[in-house]
Amino acid sequence: MTSPAPSTANDAAAEPTREKTPAVVSLLVLATFIVILNETIMINAIPRLMADFAVTESAAQWLSTAFMLTMAAVIPVTGWFLQRVTTRAAYTTAMAVFCTGTALAAAAPIFEVLLAARIIQATGTAVMMPLLMTTLMTVVPQHDRGRVMGNVTLAMSVAPAMGPAVSGVVLSLGSWRLMFLFVLPIALLITWSGLKRLENVGETQPGSVDWFSVGVAAFGFGGLVYGLSQLGEGNVLRAVVIILAGVTSIGVFVARQLWLQRNGVPLMDLRVLKQRTYTLALLLMSVAFMAMLGSMILLPLYLQNLRDLSPLQTGLLVMPGGLAMGLLGPRVGKVFDRLGGRVLVIPGSFGIVIALAAFTQVSMTMPYWQLLGAHVLLMISLAAVFTPVFTLGLGALPMHLYSHGSSMLGTLQQVAAAFGTALVITVMTARANGLLDEGSTQVDATLGGLRLAFLVGAVLSVLVVALALALPGRLPETEESADPQATDPLPA
């Protein structure tokens, strides 16, 4: 296309936005929605699982934390995996593994088996997220990515938000096993439908994977989160040792990737961090997910353990927020295409702070409409943030780094969510135990722990505001035209 007047160019660019989302992307969005829904579907069931398996809050939350950490460990490998296999092969593998884990979870006789099943589920889920993002960035033109990314938000962000609501409805019908029996036939149907209609995108390439990097990354991120959870159990010395070992392993992982960029093929190409917009987006998404998942795991504990709501009532209370987030996803994408990201991300980041600050005032008499309002505000604000940030971050990368960029974004997003979950549970438990030792009642001690944990989330969200102010509204020309052949490693 020649270069017409700006208004004509804008009109021409707007035409494709009225076309449908590519079929391959639509299929992957639907599949990804189902598998990511399971990331948070156990949150609402934690009080019931604590009773059924006789485990503590810290142990029960590992059904969500282990899911996130497994995804964080597997996602980096998907960059190599997606280059070696076709789209259909990657889809088949991911959904088969996920369905196997779901079936095992439905039949789990003891807590340890359920935890193992969650890890298997997460392994399949971890492949779907980068597969979706890499395919989208390959087949969707840049001028249309905001709209399509708005639809992808349904899978990447709304699914975790809807997990507690869906589980609340299912739990009202009977055992927690019904959650997996509800998901399994849907996942099998989507797998069958996808295999009938899905077409391969791109070409496969030979490659290798550095399994040493995989091991140190898994140990590093897992050790960091596990060590933090041990602080809540009172094992201070053990926790400090594990945290230090985790941090050291992460340092080894980074050094290994820098070496591989000069002498081999890195598991996670750190050259993506040379793009300022991508780095800002990476940090913002990580902190936002840390705050979101932390608050999501606290709300059911507060509503069920202190306010005596049923899982169904808890699910219905958080459902409007999840629905609002889903309905706004596509609209946010269209606004981003027209006006850029700042008009969405900056107000959204302030909304996150206000919503989490409202949760710090929880009490035994706090009106439910206030809780509902704060949750809806949180979900709407996150919807305004996620779509622009996803699009700006990945769009700032050259095409040959899309898979690495989506892998790193997915990895740190899951690590941040797991870290946030462990952090708020640790803070809540430590504060509650301290208040009990001072003579407070169980109710007052638990409330004090919840308030402090919500305050941690609110403080973290302030960093989201700072990052949002630094993020550009649109991609600068220098980043959009980044040299795809650049191979110089990131300076240590």
JOFENUR-V675658 format. One record per residue. N is the residue number from 1. SS is DSSP state (hx for helix, st for strand, lp for the rest). OMEGA is omega in degrees with one decimal (NA if undefined). NEAR is the number of other C-alpha atoms within 8 Angstrom. Layout:
n->N ss->SS omega->OMEGA near->NEAR
n->N ss->SS omega->OMEGA near->NEAR
//
This chain:
n->1 ss->lp omega->176.5 near->2
n->2 ss->lp omega->-175.6 near->3
n->3 ss->lp omega->179.0 near->5
n->4 ss->lp omega->176.8 near->6
n->5 ss->lp omega->-175.5 near->6
n->6 ss->hx omega->-177.5 near->6
n->7 ss->hx omega->178.7 near->6
n->8 ss->hx omega->178.0 near->8
n->9 ss->hx omega->-179.4 near->10
n->10 ss->hx omega->178.3 near->8
n->11 ss->hx omega->179.9 near->8
n->12 ss->hx omega->179.9 near->8
n->13 ss->hx omega->-177.2 near->9
n->14 ss->hx omega->-175.9 near->10
n->15 ss->hx omega->-176.9 near->8
n->16 ss->hx omega->-178.1 near->8
n->17 ss->hx omega->178.6 near->10
n->18 ss->hx omega->177.6 near->6
n->19 ss->lp omega->-177.7 near->6
n->20 ss->lp omega->173.3 near->5
n->21 ss->lp omega->178.7 near->7
n->22 ss->lp omega->-174.4 near->8
n->23 ss->hx omega->-178.9 near->7
n->24 ss->hx omega->179.1 near->8
n->25 ss->hx omega->179.4 near->11
n->26 ss->hx omega->178.1 near->9
n->27 ss->hx omega->-178.5 near->10
n->28 ss->hx omega->176.6 near->11
n->29 ss->hx omega->-179.3 near->13
n->30 ss->hx omega->179.8 near->10
n->31 ss->hx omega->-178.8 near->12
n->32 ss->hx omega->177.7 near->14
n->33 ss->hx omega->-177.5 near->12
n->34 ss->hx omega->-175.3 near->13
n->35 ss->hx omega->-179.7 near->13
n->36 ss->hx omega->175.9 near->13
n->37 ss->hx omega->-177.8 near->12
n->38 ss->lp omega->179.1 near->10
n->39 ss->lp omega->-176.0 near->13
n->40 ss->lp omega->-175.0 near->12
n->41 ss->lp omega->-178.9 near->14
n->42 ss->lp omega->-174.2 near->13
n->43 ss->hx omega->-177.8 near->13
n->44 ss->hx omega->-177.5 near->15
n->45 ss->hx omega->-175.1 near->13
n->46 ss->hx omega->178.8 near->12
n->47 ss->hx omega->-179.7 near->11
n->48 ss->hx omega->178.6 near->8
n->49 ss->hx omega->176.8 near->12
n->50 ss->hx omega->179.9 near->12
n->51 ss->hx omega->-176.3 near->8
n->52 ss->hx omega->-176.2 near->6
n->53 ss->hx omega->-179.4 near->8
n->54 ss->lp omega->178.9 near->7
n->55 ss->lp omega->-179.6 near->9
n->56 ss->lp omega->176.2 near->7
n->57 ss->hx omega->-178.3 near->10
n->58 ss->hx omega->178.6 near->12
n->59 ss->hx omega->-177.3 near->8
n->60 ss->hx omega->-177.9 near->11
n->61 ss->lp omega->177.5 near->12
n->62 ss->hx omega->174.0 near->10
n->63 ss->hx omega->173.3 near->12
n->64 ss->hx omega->-177.0 near->12
n->65 ss->hx omega->179.8 near->13
n->66 ss->hx omega->176.4 near->12
n->67 ss->hx omega->-178.2 near->14
n->68 ss->hx omega->-178.3 near->14
n->69 ss->hx omega->176.3 near->14
n->70 ss->hx omega->176.9 near->12
n->71 ss->hx omega->179.4 near->14
n->72 ss->hx omega->-179.7 near->17
n->73 ss->hx omega->-175.1 near->13
n->74 ss->hx omega->-174.8 near->11
n->75 ss->hx omega->179.2 near->15
n->76 ss->hx omega->-179.7 near->15
n->77 ss->hx omega->-176.7 near->11
n->78 ss->hx omega->176.1 near->12
n->79 ss->hx omega->175.8 near->14
n->80 ss->hx omega->-175.8 near->12
n->81 ss->hx omega->-177.1 near->9
n->82 ss->hx omega->176.4 near->12
n->83 ss->hx omega->-173.6 near->12
n->84 ss->hx omega->-174.8 near->10
n->85 ss->lp omega->179.0 near->10
n->86 ss->lp omega->177.9 near->13
n->87 ss->hx omega->-179.2 near->11
n->88 ss->hx omega->179.7 near->10
n->89 ss->hx omega->178.7 near->8
n->90 ss->hx omega->179.2 near->13
n->91 ss->hx omega->-179.1 near->11
n->92 ss->hx omega->-180.0 near->10
n->93 ss->hx omega->-176.9 near->9
n->94 ss->hx omega->-176.7 near->14
n->95 ss->hx omega->177.9 near->12
n->96 ss->hx omega->178.3 near->9
n->97 ss->hx omega->-179.7 near->12
n->98 ss->hx omega->-179.3 near->15
n->99 ss->hx omega->176.6 near->12
n->100 ss->hx omega->178.1 near->10
n->101 ss->hx omega->180.0 near->13
n->102 ss->hx omega->178.6 near->15
n->103 ss->hx omega->179.0 near->11
n->104 ss->hx omega->179.7 near->11
n->105 ss->hx omega->-179.8 near->13
n->106 ss->hx omega->-177.0 near->11
n->107 ss->hx omega->-173.2 near->7
n->108 ss->lp omega->-178.8 near->10
n->109 ss->lp omega->-177.6 near->6
n->110 ss->lp omega->-175.8 near->7
n->111 ss->hx omega->-177.0 near->8
n->112 ss->hx omega->177.9 near->6
n->113 ss->hx omega->177.1 near->11
n->114 ss->hx omega->178.4 near->13
n->115 ss->hx omega->178.1 near->11
n->116 ss->hx omega->178.8 near->8
n->117 ss->hx omega->178.0 near->13
n->118 ss->hx omega->178.7 near->14
n->119 ss->hx omega->177.5 near->12
n->120 ss->hx omega->176.0 near->12
n->121 ss->hx omega->-176.2 near->16
n->122 ss->hx omega->179.4 near->14
n->123 ss->hx omega->176.8 near->14
n->124 ss->hx omega->179.2 near->15
n->125 ss->hx omega->-176.5 near->15
n->126 ss->hx omega->179.0 near->15
n->127 ss->hx omega->-174.9 near->14
n->128 ss->hx omega->-175.0 near->13
n->129 ss->hx omega->177.3 near->11
n->130 ss->hx omega->177.9 near->15
n->131 ss->hx omega->178.6 near->13
n->132 ss->hx omega->-174.9 near->12
n->133 ss->hx omega->-179.4 near->9
n->134 ss->hx omega->178.1 near->11
n->135 ss->hx omega->179.8 near->10
n->136 ss->hx omega->-177.2 near->9
n->137 ss->hx omega->179.6 near->13
n->138 ss->hx omega->-170.9 near->9
n->139 ss->hx omega->-177.4 near->8
n->140 ss->lp omega->178.0 near->10
n->141 ss->lp omega->-172.8 near->8
n->142 ss->hx omega->-175.6 near->6
n->143 ss->hx omega->-177.2 near->9
n->144 ss->hx omega->-172.6 near->12
n->145 ss->hx omega->-179.9 near->13
n->146 ss->hx omega->179.4 near->15
n->147 ss->hx omega->-178.6 near->15
n->148 ss->hx omega->178.4 near->12
n->149 ss->hx omega->174.7 near->13
n->150 ss->hx omega->175.9 near->15
n->151 ss->hx omega->178.7 near->12
n->152 ss->hx omega->177.6 near->9
n->153 ss->hx omega->177.5 near->15
n->154 ss->hx omega->-178.3 near->14
n->155 ss->hx omega->-171.1 near->14
n->156 ss->hx omega->-173.0 near->12
n->157 ss->hx omega->-177.1 near->10
n->158 ss->hx omega->-179.9 near->13
n->159 ss->hx omega->175.3 near->13
n->160 ss->hx omega->-179.8 near->14
n->161 ss->hx omega->-178.3 near->13
n->162 ss->hx omega->-177.9 near->13
n->163 ss->hx omega->179.8 near->15
n->164 ss->hx omega->-179.9 near->16
n->165 ss->hx omega->179.4 near->17
n->166 ss->hx omega->-179.0 near->10
n->167 ss->hx omega->178.0 near->16
n->168 ss->hx omega->178.2 near->16
n->169 ss->hx omega->-177.8 near->12
n->170 ss->hx omega->-178.6 near->13
n->171 ss->hx omega->178.4 near->14
n->172 ss->lp omega->-178.5 near->9
n->173 ss->lp omega->-179.7 near->6
n->174 ss->lp omega->-173.2 near->7
n->175 ss->lp omega->175.2 near->6
n->176 ss->lp omega->178.3 near->11
n->177 ss->hx omega->179.6 near->9
n->178 ss->hx omega->179.3 near->11
n->179 ss->hx omega->-179.9 near->12
n->180 ss->hx omega->176.6 near->12
n->181 ss->hx omega->175.3 near->11
n->182 ss->hx omega->-175.9 near->9
n->183 ss->hx omega->-171.6 near->10
n->184 ss->hx omega->-179.2 near->11
n->185 ss->hx omega->177.1 near->8
n->186 ss->hx omega->179.4 near->9
n->187 ss->hx omega->178.4 near->13
n->188 ss->hx omega->179.2 near->9
n->189 ss->hx omega->178.8 near->8
n->190 ss->hx omega->177.7 near->10
n->191 ss->hx omega->178.9 near->11
n->192 ss->hx omega->180.0 near->8
n->193 ss->hx omega->-179.9 near->8
n->194 ss->hx omega->-179.3 near->9
n->195 ss->hx omega->177.4 near->9
n->196 ss->hx omega->-169.2 near->6
n->197 ss->hx omega->-172.5 near->6
n->198 ss->lp omega->176.8 near->10
n->199 ss->lp omega->179.9 near->7
n->200 ss->lp omega->178.2 near->7
n->201 ss->lp omega->178.6 near->8
n->202 ss->lp omega->-178.1 near->6
n->203 ss->lp omega->176.4 near->6
n->204 ss->lp omega->-179.7 near->9
n->205 ss->lp omega->175.6 near->7
n->206 ss->lp omega->179.1 near->6
n->207 ss->lp omega->179.8 near->7
n->208 ss->lp omega->179.0 near->6
n->209 ss->lp omega->179.1 near->9
n->210 ss->lp omega->-175.5 near->9
n->211 ss->hx omega->174.3 near->6
n->212 ss->hx omega->177.6 near->6
n->213 ss->hx omega->178.9 near->11
n->214 ss->hx omega->-178.2 near->12
n->215 ss->hx omega->-177.3 near->8
n->216 ss->hx omega->177.6 near->12
n->217 ss->hx omega->179.5 near->12
n->218 ss->hx omega->179.6 near->11
n->219 ss->hx omega->-177.7 near->10
n->220 ss->hx omega->-178.2 near->14
n->221 ss->hx omega->178.5 near->15
n->222 ss->hx omega->178.9 near->10
n->223 ss->hx omega->179.9 near->12
n->224 ss->hx omega->-178.5 near->15
n->225 ss->hx omega->179.9 near->12
n->226 ss->hx omega->177.5 near->12
n->227 ss->hx omega->178.2 near->14
n->228 ss->hx omega->179.2 near->14
n->229 ss->hx omega->179.2 near->14
n->230 ss->hx omega->175.6 near->13
n->231 ss->hx omega->178.3 near->12
n->232 ss->hx omega->178.4 near->13
n->233 ss->lp omega->178.0 near->10
n->234 ss->lp omega->179.6 near->7
n->235 ss->lp omega->-169.5 near->9
n->236 ss->hx omega->-177.2 near->8
n->237 ss->hx omega->178.6 near->6
n->238 ss->hx omega->-179.0 near->9
n->239 ss->hx omega->-179.2 near->14
n->240 ss->hx omega->179.5 near->9
n->241 ss->hx omega->-178.6 near->9
n->242 ss->hx omega->179.3 near->12
n->243 ss->hx omega->178.7 near->14
n->244 ss->hx omega->177.8 near->9
n->245 ss->hx omega->178.2 near->11
n->246 ss->hx omega->179.1 near->14
n->247 ss->hx omega->178.4 near->11
n->248 ss->hx omega->179.1 near->9
n->249 ss->hx omega->177.4 near->12
n->250 ss->hx omega->176.1 near->12
n->251 ss->hx omega->177.2 near->8
n->252 ss->hx omega->179.1 near->9
n->253 ss->hx omega->-179.6 near->11
n->254 ss->hx omega->179.4 near->8
n->255 ss->hx omega->179.2 near->8
n->256 ss->hx omega->-179.8 near->10
n->257 ss->hx omega->178.1 near->14
n->258 ss->hx omega->178.6 near->13
n->259 ss->hx omega->-178.9 near->9
n->260 ss->hx omega->177.7 near->10
n->261 ss->hx omega->178.3 near->11
n->262 ss->hx omega->-170.0 near->7
n->263 ss->hx omega->-178.7 near->6
n->264 ss->lp omega->-179.6 near->7
n->265 ss->lp omega->-178.0 near->9
n->266 ss->lp omega->174.5 near->12
n->267 ss->lp omega->179.3 near->13
n->268 ss->lp omega->-174.4 near->10
n->269 ss->lp omega->-176.2 near->11
n->270 ss->hx omega->176.0 near->10
n->271 ss->hx omega->177.0 near->9
n->272 ss->hx omega->-178.6 near->12
n->273 ss->hx omega->176.8 near->9
n->274 ss->hx omega->176.6 near->8
n->275 ss->lp omega->-174.5 near->11
n->276 ss->hx omega->-177.9 near->7
n->277 ss->hx omega->178.7 near->12
n->278 ss->hx omega->-178.9 near->14
n->279 ss->hx omega->177.4 near->12
n->280 ss->hx omega->179.1 near->12
n->281 ss->hx omega->179.2 near->14
n->282 ss->hx omega->179.9 near->11
n->283 ss->hx omega->-177.5 near->9
n->284 ss->hx omega->179.6 near->13
n->285 ss->hx omega->-179.1 near->12
n->286 ss->hx omega->-178.7 near->13
n->287 ss->hx omega->179.9 near->13
n->288 ss->hx omega->178.3 near->11
n->289 ss->hx omega->176.9 near->13
n->290 ss->hx omega->179.9 near->16
n->291 ss->hx omega->-177.1 near->14
n->292 ss->hx omega->-177.5 near->10
n->293 ss->hx omega->177.1 near->12
n->294 ss->hx omega->179.5 near->16
n->295 ss->hx omega->-177.9 near->11
n->296 ss->hx omega->179.9 near->10
n->297 ss->hx omega->179.4 near->11
n->298 ss->hx omega->-175.0 near->12
n->299 ss->hx omega->178.4 near->8
n->300 ss->hx omega->177.9 near->13
n->301 ss->hx omega->179.1 near->11
n->302 ss->hx omega->-173.6 near->11
n->303 ss->hx omega->-176.5 near->11
n->304 ss->hx omega->-175.4 near->13
n->305 ss->hx omega->-177.5 near->10
n->306 ss->hx omega->-177.4 near->9
n->307 ss->lp omega->174.1 near->8
n->308 ss->lp omega->173.6 near->7
n->309 ss->lp omega->176.0 near->10
n->310 ss->lp omega->174.7 near->8
n->311 ss->hx omega->178.6 near->15
n->312 ss->hx omega->179.3 near->14
n->313 ss->hx omega->177.1 near->9
n->314 ss->hx omega->178.8 near->16
n->315 ss->hx omega->179.2 near->15
n->316 ss->hx omega->-179.7 near->11
n->317 ss->hx omega->-178.8 near->9
n->318 ss->hx omega->-178.0 near->14
n->319 ss->hx omega->-179.8 near->10
n->320 ss->hx omega->178.7 near->10
n->321 ss->hx omega->178.4 near->15
n->322 ss->hx omega->178.0 near->14
n->323 ss->hx omega->178.7 near->10
n->324 ss->hx omega->178.9 near->11
n->325 ss->hx omega->179.9 near->14
n->326 ss->hx omega->-179.5 near->12
n->327 ss->hx omega->-178.3 near->8
n->328 ss->hx omega->-175.4 near->11
n->329 ss->hx omega->-179.9 near->15
n->330 ss->hx omega->-179.7 near->14
n->331 ss->hx omega->177.4 near->10
n->332 ss->hx omega->178.2 near->16
n->333 ss->hx omega->179.8 near->17
n->334 ss->hx omega->177.5 near->11
n->335 ss->hx omega->178.6 near->9
n->336 ss->hx omega->179.0 near->13
n->337 ss->hx omega->-176.6 near->12
n->338 ss->hx omega->-168.7 near->6
n->339 ss->hx omega->-177.8 near->8
n->340 ss->lp omega->-170.9 near->12
n->341 ss->lp omega->-171.7 near->13
n->342 ss->hx omega->-179.2 near->11
n->343 ss->hx omega->178.1 near->9
n->344 ss->hx omega->-171.5 near->13
n->345 ss->hx omega->-176.8 near->13
n->346 ss->hx omega->175.4 near->12
n->347 ss->hx omega->179.3 near->10
n->348 ss->hx omega->-179.6 near->14
n->349 ss->hx omega->176.2 near->15
n->350 ss->hx omega->177.4 near->10
n->351 ss->hx omega->177.8 near->11
n->352 ss->hx omega->179.6 near->14
n->353 ss->hx omega->-177.8 near->12
n->354 ss->hx omega->-178.2 near->9
n->355 ss->hx omega->-179.3 near->12
n->356 ss->hx omega->175.7 near->16
n->357 ss->hx omega->178.6 near->11
n->358 ss->hx omega->-179.8 near->9
n->359 ss->hx omega->178.7 near->12
n->360 ss->lp omega->-178.0 near->11
n->361 ss->lp omega->-177.9 near->8
n->362 ss->lp omega->178.7 near->10
n->363 ss->lp omega->179.8 near->6
n->364 ss->lp omega->-177.8 near->6
n->365 ss->lp omega->-179.4 near->4
n->366 ss->lp omega->-178.4 near->9
n->367 ss->lp omega->-179.1 near->6
n->368 ss->hx omega->179.8 near->6
n->369 ss->hx omega->176.4 near->6
n->370 ss->hx omega->176.4 near->8
n->371 ss->hx omega->178.9 near->10
n->372 ss->hx omega->-179.5 near->12
n->373 ss->hx omega->-179.7 near->8
n->374 ss->hx omega->-179.2 near->12
n->375 ss->hx omega->177.8 near->11
n->376 ss->hx omega->177.7 near->13
n->377 ss->hx omega->179.5 near->12
n->378 ss->hx omega->-177.3 near->13
n->379 ss->hx omega->177.6 near->13
n->380 ss->hx omega->-179.7 near->13
n->381 ss->hx omega->177.5 near->14
n->382 ss->hx omega->177.0 near->13
n->383 ss->hx omega->179.5 near->16
n->384 ss->hx omega->-176.8 near->15
n->385 ss->hx omega->-167.4 near->13
n->386 ss->hx omega->-175.7 near->11
n->387 ss->hx omega->178.5 near->15
n->388 ss->hx omega->-176.1 near->16
n->389 ss->hx omega->174.6 near->13
n->390 ss->hx omega->-174.2 near->10
n->391 ss->hx omega->-179.9 near->11
n->392 ss->hx omega->-176.7 near->14
n->393 ss->hx omega->-178.1 near->14
n->394 ss->hx omega->178.8 near->12
n->395 ss->hx omega->179.7 near->11
n->396 ss->lp omega->-175.3 near->13
n->397 ss->lp omega->170.3 near->15
n->398 ss->lp omega->-171.4 near->12
n->399 ss->hx omega->-175.3 near->8
n->400 ss->hx omega->178.1 near->6
n->401 ss->hx omega->-179.5 near->10
n->402 ss->hx omega->-176.3 near->12
n->403 ss->hx omega->178.0 near->10
n->404 ss->hx omega->179.7 near->12
n->405 ss->hx omega->179.0 near->12
n->406 ss->hx omega->177.7 near->12
n->407 ss->hx omega->-180.0 near->14
n->408 ss->hx omega->178.9 near->11
n->409 ss->hx omega->179.0 near->10
n->410 ss->hx omega->-179.4 near->12
n->411 ss->hx omega->-176.6 near->13
n->412 ss->hx omega->175.3 near->11
n->413 ss->hx omega->-179.4 near->13
n->414 ss->hx omega->176.8 near->14
n->415 ss->hx omega->179.5 near->12
n->416 ss->hx omega->179.0 near->12
n->417 ss->hx omega->178.1 near->17
n->418 ss->hx omega->179.0 near->16
n->419 ss->hx omega->179.5 near->13
n->420 ss->hx omega->178.5 near->13
n->421 ss->hx omega->179.1 near->14
n->422 ss->hx omega->-178.5 near->16
n->423 ss->hx omega->-176.4 near->11
n->424 ss->hx omega->177.1 near->14
n->425 ss->hx omega->178.0 near->14
n->426 ss->hx omega->179.7 near->15
n->427 ss->hx omega->-179.6 near->12
n->428 ss->hx omega->-178.2 near->15
n->429 ss->hx omega->-178.8 near->12
n->430 ss->hx omega->179.7 near->13
n->431 ss->hx omega->179.5 near->12
n->432 ss->hx omega->178.7 near->13
n->433 ss->hx omega->178.0 near->9
n->434 ss->hx omega->179.3 near->9
n->435 ss->hx omega->176.7 near->12
n->436 ss->hx omega->178.3 near->11
n->437 ss->hx omega->179.4 near->7
n->438 ss->lp omega->176.5 near->6
n->439 ss->lp omega->179.4 near->6
n->440 ss->lp omega->175.2 near->9
n->441 ss->lp omega->-179.8 near->7
n->442 ss->hx omega->-179.1 near->7
n->443 ss->hx omega->-179.4 near->7
n->444 ss->hx omega->-179.9 near->9
n->445 ss->hx omega->179.3 near->15
n->446 ss->hx omega->177.3 near->11
n->447 ss->hx omega->177.9 near->12
n->448 ss->hx omega->177.3 near->12
n->449 ss->hx omega->178.6 near->14
n->450 ss->hx omega->-178.8 near->13
n->451 ss->hx omega->-179.5 near->13
n->452 ss->hx omega->179.3 near->12
n->453 ss->hx omega->176.6 near->12
n->454 ss->hx omega->178.2 near->16
n->455 ss->hx omega->176.5 near->12
n->456 ss->hx omega->177.6 near->9
n->457 ss->hx omega->179.3 near->15
n->458 ss->hx omega->178.7 near->14
n->459 ss->hx omega->177.4 near->9
n->460 ss->hx omega->-177.1 near->10
n->461 ss->hx omega->175.7 near->15
n->462 ss->hx omega->177.6 near->9
n->463 ss->hx omega->176.1 near->10
n->464 ss->hx omega->178.4 near->12
n->465 ss->hx omega->-179.0 near->11
n->466 ss->hx omega->179.2 near->8
n->467 ss->hx omega->179.1 near->12
n->468 ss->hx omega->179.4 near->12
n->469 ss->hx omega->-179.3 near->8
n->470 ss->hx omega->-176.4 near->7
n->471 ss->lp omega->178.9 near->10
n->472 ss->lp omega->176.6 near->9
n->473 ss->lp omega->176.7 near->9
n->474 ss->lp omega->-179.2 near->7
n->475 ss->lp omega->173.7 near->11
n->476 ss->lp omega->-178.4 near->7
n->477 ss->hx omega->-177.6 near->6
n->478 ss->hx omega->-179.3 near->6
n->479 ss->hx omega->179.9 near->10
n->480 ss->hx omega->-176.5 near->11
n->481 ss->lp omega->-179.2 near->7
n->482 ss->lp omega->-176.9 near->9
n->483 ss->lp omega->-177.4 near->6
n->484 ss->lp omega->-178.5 near->7
n->485 ss->lp omega->-177.7 near->4
n->486 ss->lp omega->-176.8 near->5
n->487 ss->lp omega->-177.8 near->4
n->488 ss->lp omega->-175.7 near->5
n->489 ss->lp omega->176.7 near->9
n->490 ss->lp omega->-178.7 near->9
n->491 ss->lp omega->178.2 near->3
n->492 ss->lp omega->NA near->3
//
